[in-house]
Amino acid sequence: MDESIKAFIIPYETWYKDVVSGEPHIYIGMYYENGSCDGAFRVVWDNIGIQLRAYDDSWEVLSHMPELIGLMGRIQIEELNPTVQEFAEMLKGIGFKDITERERI
């Protein structure tokens, strides 16, 4: 059986980006190669700052990502204000995989 991986998707860079609406955000979760996931949540950029939005069915997955919580703490402590793309690079730096589907397969 395949194991899930820590990964993220940037909806505004996908092949279906023209139908994506709302505030800029990144989906983060534990994804399988077939596209399913154990759980996912969003990091959202709004007028106030960067928010973590997680429903209760994704809290367990979030609990397996202490490196993400550490990264977000570092952003706050160092008073960084990363863009979506800069945050994506930071995620790669802590071992998350970019699985954004930029071209339709």
DSSP file (Angstrom, degrees, kcal/mol; ACC not computed):
  #  RESIDUE AA STRUCTURE BP1 BP2  ACC     N-H-->O    O-->H-N    N-H-->O    O-->H-N    TCO  KAPPA ALPHA  PHI   PSI    X-CA   Y-CA   Z-CA
    1    1 A M              0   0    0      0, 0.0     2,-0.0     0, 0.0     0, 0.0   0.000 360.0 360.0 360.0 137.5    0.0    0.0    0.0
    2    2 A D        -     0   0    0      1,-0.1     2,-0.3     0, 0.0    30,-0.0  -0.343 360.0-132.4 -68.6 147.8    1.3    3.5   -0.9
    3    3 A E        -     0   0    0     -2,-0.0    30,-0.2     1,-0.0     2,-0.1  -0.786  21.3-117.0 -98.5 147.0    2.2    5.9    1.8
    4    4 A S        -     0   0    0     -2,-0.3     2,-0.3    28,-0.1    28,-0.2  -0.430  27.4-145.8 -77.7 158.6    1.0    9.4    1.8
    5    5 A I  E     -A   31   0A   0     26,-2.9    26,-2.4    -2,-0.1     2,-0.6  -0.890  22.2-104.9-123.5 154.8    3.5   12.3    1.5
    6    6 A K  E     +A   30   0A   0     -2,-0.3    91,-2.1    24,-0.2     2,-0.3  -0.700  62.4 148.0 -77.7 119.7    3.5   15.8    3.0
    7    7 A A  E     -Ab  29  97A   0     22,-2.5    22,-2.3    -2,-0.6     2,-0.3  -0.905  34.4-143.7-149.1 171.1    2.7   18.0    0.0
    8    8 A F  E     -Ab  28  98A   0     89,-2.4    91,-2.7    -2,-0.3     2,-0.4  -0.965   3.3-151.0-142.2 159.9    1.0   21.2   -1.1
    9    9 A I  E     -A   27   0A   0     18,-2.3    18,-2.5    -2,-0.3     3,-0.1  -0.997   7.2-152.7-131.0 133.3   -1.0   22.6   -4.0
   10   10 A I    >   -     0   0    0     -2,-0.4     3,-2.2    16,-0.2     4,-0.3  -0.880  10.6-164.9-104.5  99.2   -1.1   26.2   -5.2
   11   11 A P  G >  S+     0   0    0      0, 0.0     3,-1.4     0, 0.0    -1,-0.2   0.812  83.8  61.3 -56.7 -33.4   -4.6   26.5   -6.8
   12   12 A Y  G 3  S+     0   0    0     13,-0.4     5,-0.1     1,-0.3    14,-0.1   0.495 105.7  48.4 -75.3  -1.8   -3.8   29.8   -8.6
   13   13 A E  G <  S+     0   0    0     -3,-2.2    -1,-0.3     3,-0.0     2,-0.1   0.304  90.4 106.4-114.5   5.5   -1.0   28.0  -10.5
   14   14 A T  S X  S-     0   0    0     -3,-1.4     3,-1.6    -4,-0.3    88,-0.3  -0.307  85.5-107.4 -81.4 167.8   -3.1   25.0  -11.6
   15   15 A W  T 3  S+     0   0    0     86,-2.1     3,-0.3     1,-0.3    87,-0.1   0.730 123.2  50.9 -65.1 -21.9   -4.4   24.3  -15.1
   16   16 A Y  T >  S+     0   0    0     85,-0.3     3,-2.0     1,-0.2     4,-0.3   0.076  72.3 123.9-101.6  22.9   -7.9   25.1  -13.7
   17   17 A K  G X   +     0   0    0     -3,-1.6     3,-1.2     1,-0.3    -1,-0.2   0.722  58.8  72.1 -58.5 -24.6   -6.8   28.5  -12.2
   18   18 A D  G 3  S+     0   0    0     -3,-0.3    -1,-0.3     1,-0.3    -2,-0.1   0.690 101.5  43.7 -67.6 -16.9   -9.4   30.5  -14.1
   19   19 A V  G <  S+     0   0    0     -3,-2.0     2,-0.4     2,-0.1    -1,-0.3   0.371  88.1 107.5-107.7   3.7  -12.2   29.0  -11.9
   20   20 A V    <   +     0   0    0     -3,-1.2     2,-0.3    -4,-0.3    -3,-0.0  -0.677  47.6 174.3 -82.0 131.9  -10.3   29.4   -8.6
   21   21 A S        +     0   0    0     -2,-0.4     2,-0.1     2,-0.1    -2,-0.1  -0.773  26.9  51.7-130.6 176.6  -11.8   32.2   -6.5
   22   22 A G  S    S-     0   0    0     -2,-0.3     3,-0.1     2,-0.0    -2,-0.0  -0.365  93.0 -21.2  92.5-173.2  -11.3   33.7   -3.0
   23   23 A E  S    S-     0   0    0      1,-0.1    23,-0.1    -2,-0.1    -2,-0.1  -0.304  82.2 -85.5 -68.4 152.0   -8.3   34.8   -1.2
   24   24 A P        +     0   0    0      0, 0.0    21,-2.9     0, 0.0     2,-0.3  -0.347  65.9 159.0 -56.7 137.4   -4.9   33.6   -2.2
   25   25 A H  E     - C   0  44A   0     19,-0.2   -13,-0.4    -3,-0.1     2,-0.4  -0.983  36.7-139.3-157.5 164.4   -4.2   30.2   -0.5
   26   26 A I  E     - C   0  43A   0     17,-2.1    17,-2.3    -2,-0.3     2,-0.4  -0.994  19.3-137.5-127.3 135.7   -2.2   27.0   -0.5
   27   27 A Y  E     -AC   9  42A   0    -18,-2.5   -18,-2.3    -2,-0.4     2,-0.4  -0.814  23.4-173.6 -90.1 134.2   -3.6   23.6    0.3
   28   28 A I  E     +AC   8  41A   0     13,-2.7    13,-2.5    -2,-0.4     2,-0.3  -0.986  22.4 116.5-127.3 138.4   -1.3   21.5    2.5
   29   29 A G  E     -AC   7  40A   0    -22,-2.3   -22,-2.5    -2,-0.4     2,-0.7  -0.959  66.8 -70.2-172.0-169.3   -1.9   17.9    3.4
   30   30 A M  E     -AC   6  39A   0      9,-1.8     8,-2.8    -2,-0.3     9,-0.6  -0.916  58.9-174.0-107.0 103.0   -0.9   14.2    3.4
   31   31 A Y  E     -AC   5  37A   0    -26,-2.4   -26,-2.9    -2,-0.7     2,-0.3  -0.690  18.7-143.3-107.6 151.8   -1.5   13.2   -0.3
   32   32 A Y    >   -     0   0    0      4,-3.0     3,-2.1    -2,-0.3   -28,-0.1  -0.715  32.6-108.8-104.4 160.3   -1.3    9.9   -2.2
   33   33 A E  T 3  S+     0   0    0      1,-0.3    -1,-0.1    -2,-0.3   -29,-0.0   0.803 117.5  60.8 -58.4 -30.9   -0.1    9.5   -5.7
   34   34 A N  T 3  S-     0   0    0      1,-0.1    -1,-0.3     2,-0.0     3,-0.1   0.467 121.8-103.8 -79.5   0.3   -3.6    8.8   -6.9
   35   35 A G  S <  S+     0   0    0     -3,-2.1    -2,-0.1     1,-0.4    -1,-0.1   0.232  84.0 118.3  99.6 -14.3   -4.7   12.3   -5.7
   36   36 A S        -     0   0    0     -5,-0.1    -4,-3.0     2,-0.0    -1,-0.4  -0.296  46.1-156.7 -77.9 170.9   -6.6   11.3   -2.6
   37   37 A C  E     -C   31   0A   0     -6,-0.2    -6,-0.2    -3,-0.1     3,-0.1  -0.990  30.3-132.9-149.3 158.0   -5.4   12.5    0.8
   38   38 A D  E    S-     0   0A   0     -8,-2.8     2,-0.2     1,-0.4    23,-0.1   0.699  90.2 -37.7 -78.7 -21.5   -5.6   11.7    4.5
   39   39 A G  E     -C   30   0A   0     -9,-0.6    -9,-1.8    22,-0.1    -1,-0.4  -0.763  59.2-161.9 164.5 149.9   -6.5   15.3    5.2
   40   40 A A  E     -C   29   0A   0     -2,-0.2    15,-0.3   -11,-0.2     2,-0.3  -0.970   4.9-177.1-147.4 160.0   -5.8   18.8    4.1
   41   41 A F  E     -C   28   0A   0    -13,-2.5   -13,-2.7    -2,-0.3     2,-0.4  -0.865  24.2-110.4-146.7 178.0   -6.1   22.4    5.3
   42   42 A R  E     -CD  27  53A   0     11,-2.6    11,-3.2    -2,-0.3     2,-0.5  -0.895   4.1-152.9-121.8 148.0   -5.4   25.8    3.9
   43   43 A V  E     -CD  26  52A   0    -17,-2.3   -17,-2.1    -2,-0.4     2,-0.4  -0.993  31.9-163.9-110.5 123.7   -2.9   28.6    4.6
   44   44 A V  E     -CD  25  51A   0      7,-2.8     7,-3.1    -2,-0.5     2,-0.6  -0.890  18.4-148.5-120.2 137.7   -4.7   31.8    3.5
   45   45 A W  E     + D   0  50A   0    -21,-2.9     5,-0.2    -2,-0.4     2,-0.2  -0.918  33.5 155.5-101.6 121.9   -3.4   35.3    2.7
   46   46 A D        -     0   0    0      3,-2.6   -21,-0.0    -2,-0.6     0, 0.0  -0.643  59.5 -76.2-131.1-168.2   -5.9   38.0    3.6
   47   47 A N  S    S+     0   0    0      1,-0.2     3,-0.1    -2,-0.2    -2,-0.0   0.764 128.0  44.4 -64.0 -26.1   -5.9   41.8    4.5
   48   48 A I  S    S-     0   0    0      1,-0.3     2,-0.3     0, 0.0    -1,-0.2   0.835 120.6 -84.9 -90.7 -36.5   -4.7   41.1    8.0
   49   49 A G        -     0   0    0     -5,-0.0    -3,-2.6    32,-0.0     2,-0.5  -0.973  66.1 -27.4 163.8-152.1   -2.0   38.5    7.4
   50   50 A I  E     -D   45   0A   0     -2,-0.3     2,-0.3    -5,-0.2    -5,-0.2  -0.859  56.5-168.4-102.0 128.9   -1.5   34.8    6.9
   51   51 A Q  E     -D   44   0A   0     -7,-3.1    -7,-2.8    -2,-0.5     2,-0.6  -0.885  20.0-139.8-118.8 148.2   -4.0   32.4    8.5
   52   52 A L  E     -D   43   0A   0     -2,-0.3     2,-0.6    -9,-0.2    -9,-0.2  -0.939  21.3-169.0-100.3 123.0   -4.1   28.7    9.0
   53   53 A R  E     +D   42   0A   0    -11,-3.2   -11,-2.6    -2,-0.6     2,-0.4  -0.937  16.2 160.4-118.6 110.1   -7.6   27.3    8.3
   54   54 A A        -     0   0    0     -2,-0.6     2,-0.2   -13,-0.2   -13,-0.1  -0.991  27.9-145.3-134.0 126.3   -8.1   23.7    9.4
   55   55 A Y    >   -     0   0    0     -2,-0.4     3,-2.6   -15,-0.3     4,-0.4  -0.492  38.4-100.3 -82.8 161.6  -11.4   21.9   10.1
   56   56 A D  G >  S+     0   0    0      1,-0.3     3,-0.7     2,-0.2     4,-0.4   0.722 119.2  64.1 -59.3 -23.5  -11.5   19.3   12.8
   57   57 A D  G 3  S+     0   0    0      1,-0.2    -1,-0.3     2,-0.1     4,-0.2   0.534 105.7  45.9 -79.2  -2.5  -11.2   16.4   10.4
   58   58 A S  G <> S+     0   0    0     -3,-2.6     4,-2.3   -19,-0.1    -1,-0.2   0.405  83.6  93.7-113.6   0.6   -7.7   17.6    9.4
   59   59 A W  H <> S+     0   0    0     -3,-0.7     4,-2.0    -4,-0.4    -2,-0.1   0.870  83.1  54.2 -63.4 -37.3   -6.3   18.3   12.9
   60   60 A E  H  > S+     0   0    0     -4,-0.4     4,-0.6     2,-0.2    -1,-0.2   0.926 109.1  48.3 -63.4 -42.6   -4.7   14.9   13.2
   61   61 A V  H >4 S+     0   0    0      1,-0.2     3,-1.4     2,-0.2    -2,-0.2   0.928 110.4  52.0 -61.3 -44.3   -2.8   15.4    9.9
   62   62 A L  H >< S+     0   0    0     -4,-2.3     3,-1.9     1,-0.3    -1,-0.2   0.856 100.8  62.3 -58.9 -35.6   -1.7   18.8   11.1
   63   63 A S  H 3< S+     0   0    0     -4,-2.0    -1,-0.3     1,-0.3    -2,-0.2   0.701  97.3  58.7 -65.9 -18.0   -0.4   17.2   14.3
   64   64 A H  T << S+     0   0    0     -3,-1.4    -1,-0.3    -4,-0.6    -2,-0.2   0.246  94.8  70.9 -91.8  11.9    2.0   15.2   12.1
   65   65 A M    X>  +     0   0    0     -3,-1.9     4,-1.6     1,-0.1     3,-1.0  -0.407  45.8 148.2-126.3  57.0    3.6   18.4   10.8
   66   66 A P  H 3> S+     0   0    0      0, 0.0     4,-2.5     0, 0.0     5,-0.1   0.820  74.5  61.8 -61.7 -28.0    5.6   20.0   13.6
   67   67 A E  H 3> S+     0   0    0      2,-0.2     4,-2.0     1,-0.2     5,-0.1   0.838 102.5  51.0 -66.4 -31.1    8.0   21.3   11.0
   68   68 A L  H <> S+     0   0    0     -3,-1.0     4,-2.6     2,-0.2    -1,-0.2   0.923 110.2  47.9 -69.1 -45.0    5.2   23.4    9.5
   69   69 A I  H  X S+     0   0    0     -4,-1.6     4,-2.2     1,-0.2    -2,-0.2   0.904 112.0  51.2 -62.4 -40.3    4.2   24.8   12.9
   70   70 A G  H  X S+     0   0    0     -4,-2.5     4,-2.3     2,-0.2    -1,-0.2   0.907 109.5  50.1 -61.6 -42.5    7.8   25.6   13.5
   71   71 A L  H  X S+     0   0    0     -4,-2.0     4,-2.2     2,-0.2    -2,-0.2   0.922 110.9  48.5 -61.3 -45.3    8.1   27.4   10.1
   72   72 A M  H  X S+     0   0    0     -4,-2.6     4,-1.8     1,-0.2    -1,-0.2   0.868 110.7  51.5 -66.3 -35.5    5.0   29.4   10.8
   73   73 A G  H  X S+     0   0    0     -4,-2.2     4,-2.8     2,-0.2    -1,-0.2   0.896 108.7  51.1 -64.8 -40.1    6.4   30.4   14.2
   74   74 A R  H  X S+     0   0    0     -4,-2.3     4,-2.8     2,-0.2     6,-0.2   0.889 106.6  54.4 -63.9 -39.2    9.6   31.5   12.6
   75   75 A I  H  <>S+     0   0    0     -4,-2.2     5,-2.5     1,-0.2     4,-0.3   0.913 113.1  43.2 -59.8 -42.6    7.7   33.6   10.2
   76   76 A Q  H ><5S+     0   0    0     -4,-1.8     3,-0.9     3,-0.2    -2,-0.2   0.932 115.2  47.2 -70.2 -46.2    5.9   35.3   13.1
   77   77 A I  H 3<5S+     0   0    0     -4,-2.8    -2,-0.2     1,-0.3    -1,-0.2   0.906 117.2  42.5 -63.0 -43.2    9.1   35.7   15.3
   78   78 A E  T 3<5S-     0   0    0     -4,-2.8    -1,-0.3    -5,-0.2    -2,-0.2   0.433 108.5-126.4 -85.1   1.6   11.2   37.1   12.4
   79   79 A E  T < 5 +     0   0    0     -3,-0.9    -3,-0.2    -4,-0.3     2,-0.2   0.884  48.9 167.5  54.2  43.9    8.3   39.3   11.3
   80   80 A L      < -     0   0    0     -5,-2.5    -1,-0.2    -6,-0.2    -2,-0.0  -0.496  29.0-162.0 -82.4 156.5    8.4   37.9    7.7
   81   81 A N        -     0   0    0     -2,-0.2    -1,-0.0   -32,-0.1    -5,-0.0  -0.541  19.9-173.1-136.2  68.7    5.6   38.5    5.3
   82   82 A P        -     0   0    0      0, 0.0     2,-0.1     0, 0.0    -2,-0.0  -0.297  19.5-127.8 -70.2 147.4    6.2   35.9    2.6
   83   83 A T     >  -     0   0    0      1,-0.1     4,-2.6   -38,-0.0     5,-0.2  -0.284  37.3 -96.1 -74.7 173.2    4.2   35.8   -0.6
   84   84 A V  H  > S+     0   0    0      1,-0.2     4,-2.3     2,-0.2     5,-0.1   0.931 128.1  47.8 -57.5 -45.7    2.4   32.6   -1.6
   85   85 A Q  H  > S+     0   0    0      2,-0.2     4,-1.9     1,-0.2    -1,-0.2   0.893 111.7  48.9 -66.0 -40.1    5.4   31.7   -3.9
   86   86 A E  H  > S+     0   0    0      2,-0.2     4,-1.9     1,-0.2    -1,-0.2   0.897 111.3  50.2 -65.9 -39.3    7.9   32.5   -1.2
   87   87 A F  H  X S+     0   0    0     -4,-2.6     4,-2.5     2,-0.2    -2,-0.2   0.893 107.2  54.8 -65.0 -39.3    6.0   30.4    1.3
   88   88 A A  H  X S+     0   0    0     -4,-2.3     4,-2.2     1,-0.2    -1,-0.2   0.903 107.6  49.6 -60.0 -41.4    5.9   27.5   -1.2
   89   89 A E  H  X S+     0   0    0     -4,-1.9     4,-1.9     2,-0.2    -1,-0.2   0.888 109.0  52.2 -64.3 -38.7    9.7   27.7   -1.4
   90   90 A M  H  X S+     0   0    0     -4,-1.9     4,-0.8     2,-0.2    -2,-0.2   0.903 107.5  52.6 -62.9 -40.6    9.9   27.6    2.4
   91   91 A L  H ><>S+     0   0    0     -4,-2.5     5,-2.4     1,-0.2     3,-1.0   0.920 107.9  50.6 -61.4 -43.6    7.6   24.5    2.4
   92   92 A K  H ><5S+     0   0    0     -4,-2.2     3,-1.7     1,-0.2    -1,-0.2   0.888 104.2  60.0 -59.8 -37.6   10.0   22.8    0.0
   93   93 A G  H 3<5S+     0   0    0     -4,-1.9    -1,-0.2     1,-0.3    -2,-0.2   0.714 105.8  46.9 -65.0 -21.1   12.9   23.7    2.3
   94   94 A I  T <<5S-     0   0    0     -3,-1.0    -1,-0.3    -4,-0.8    -2,-0.2   0.197 130.5 -90.1-106.7  15.4   11.3   21.7    5.1
   95   95 A G  T < 5S+     0   0    0     -3,-1.7     2,-0.2     1,-0.3    -3,-0.2   0.536  78.0 139.2  98.7   6.7   10.6   18.7    2.9
   96   96 A F      < -     0   0    0     -5,-2.4     2,-0.4    -6,-0.1    -1,-0.3  -0.607  45.9-131.7 -84.2 147.5    7.1   19.3    1.5
   97   97 A K  E     -b    7   0A   0    -91,-2.1   -89,-2.4    -2,-0.2     2,-0.7  -0.815   9.1-130.1-102.2 137.1    6.5   18.4   -2.1
   98   98 A D  E     +b    8   0A   0     -2,-0.4   -89,-0.2   -91,-0.2   -91,-0.0  -0.769  31.3 169.5 -82.9 113.2    4.8   20.7   -4.6
   99   99 A I        +     0   0    0    -91,-2.7     2,-0.2    -2,-0.7   -90,-0.1   0.060  18.9 148.6-113.2  23.5    2.1   18.6   -6.3
  100  100 A T        -     0   0    0    -92,-0.3     2,-1.4     1,-0.1     3,-0.2  -0.400  47.9-134.7 -59.4 126.1    0.4   21.5   -8.1
  101  101 A E        +     0   0    0      1,-0.2   -86,-2.1    -2,-0.2   -85,-0.3  -0.681  34.3 168.6 -87.9  89.8   -1.0   20.2  -11.4
  102  102 A R        +     0   0    0     -2,-1.4     2,-0.4   -88,-0.3    -1,-0.2   0.739  65.8  37.9 -78.3 -24.1    0.1   23.0  -13.7
  103  103 A E  S    S-     0   0    0     -3,-0.2     2,-0.3   -87,-0.0    -1,-0.1  -0.982  91.5-110.3-127.9 141.6   -0.8   21.1  -16.9
  104  104 A R              0   0    0     -2,-0.4    -2,-0.0     1,-0.2   -90,-0.0  -0.533 360.0 360.0 -71.7 128.8   -3.8   18.8  -17.4
  105  105 A I              0   0    0     -2,-0.3    -1,-0.2    -4,-0.0    -4,-0.0   0.437 360.0 360.0 -91.9 360.0   -2.6   15.3  -17.7
